[in-house]
Amino acid sequence: IKDIEEKDIIDAYTAWAKSTSFSTANKVLSLFSSMWDWCETYKYVPRGSNPCRYVKKGSNEKFKAVVLDLAGYKKLFNALDMGLDRPDMTPRMFRALKILALTGCRCSEITDLERTEVALDEKMIHLNDSKTGARDVKLSDVAVEELRQAMEESANMDSIYVFPGVHDKNKPISNVTKPFHWALKQAGLPHMRIHDLRHSFITMGANLGENMNAMKDAAGHTKLTTT
């Protein structure tokens, strides 16, 4: 660690930010700074020598949520249906995206969904774990049908997941961003994040006159103010 100079830290920080994001680079820099402070405490390096303190931190560009209206939903679902029929793509990724849009769940709550968590006869998903702990997700008839097809499609894959991984059935699918961006392009919709499907779901529910406490429970929020 004595061989590391301030310029090395700056170069590394720049590389981290370029390959990931400023928020990730800032976390790594903070971790490295804590390591350096530990080395100062145990006299591996002189006191006050931590070069991380002098690195100018950057910040990510603020994202503005894109919220779909009814016409946008129709365009998106038409594009996702096109993806289901593409032999050069993975259909279950598009199926997972449809269920995300129909439930307002967080992305990992659907991509990591286990077969034992799905109760189609109850029209319910019983999540064993989520950001706010275990919770139940009520399903519309359309969402039930999409999940039924997903369960049938993965039935012979000998996996605990509703959406098994492409290369490893013992893991869930990951990174549905690429098919999502493909669908947006096909639909002629603006660039948006997968998380914006969650914003859209809650906004659509509110616009349709749904009770906000019901929307809070559907989103899995602990506070109504978040919803």
Long-range contacts (C-beta under 8 A, 24 or more apart in sequence): 1-35, 1-36, 1-39, 1-44, 1-45, 2-44, 2-45, 4-51, 5-51, 6-51, 6-54, 6-55, 8-51, 9-51, 9-52, 9-55, 10-55, 13-55, 17-58, 21-60, 22-57, 22-58, 22-59, 22-60, 23-59, 23-60, 25-57, 25-58, 26-57, 26-58, 29-55, 29-57, 63-193, 65-192, 65-193, 65-195, 65-196, 65-199, 66-190, 66-191, 66-192, 66-193, 66-196, 66-199, 66-200, 67-196, 67-199, 67-200, 67-203, 68-189, 68-192, 68-196, 68-197, 68-200, 68-204, 69-204, 70-204, 72-187, 72-189, 72-200, 73-101, 73-200, 73-204, 75-187, 75-188, 75-189, 76-101, 76-183, 76-184, 76-187, 76-189, 77-101, 78-187, 79-182, 79-183, 79-184, 79-186, 79-187, 80-183, 82-183, 82-186, 83-179, 83-182, 83-183, 83-186, 89-179, 89-182, 90-166, 90-173, 90-179, 91-153, 92-150, 92-153, 92-154, 92-163, 92-164, 92-173, 93-163, 93-173, 93-176, 93-179, 94-179, 94-183, 95-146, 95-149, 95-150, 95-153, 95-163, 96-150, 96-163, 96-173, 96-176, 97-176, 97-179, 97-180, 97-183, 97-194, 97-197, 98-146, 99-143, 99-146, 99-147, 99-150, 100-194, 100-197, 100-198, 101-197, 101-200, 101-201, 102-139, 102-140, 102-142, 102-143, 102-146, 102-201, 103-137, 103-139, 103-143, 103-201, 103-218, 104-197, 104-198, 104-201, 104-202, 104-205, 104-218, 104-219, 105-137, 105-198, 105-220, 106-130, 106-131, 106-195, 106-198, 106-220, 107-176, 107-194, 107-195, 109-137, 109-220, 110-163, 111-163, 111-172, 111-173, 111-174, 111-176, 112-161, 112-172, 113-161, 113-162, 113-163, 113-172, 114-160, 114-161, 114-162, 115-151, 115-154, 115-159, 115-160, 115-161, 115-162, 116-160, 118-147, 118-151, 118-162, 120-144, 120-147, 120-148, 120-151, 127-220, 130-220, 131-220, 132-220, 132-221, 132-222, 135-220, 137-218, 137-220, 138-218, 202-227
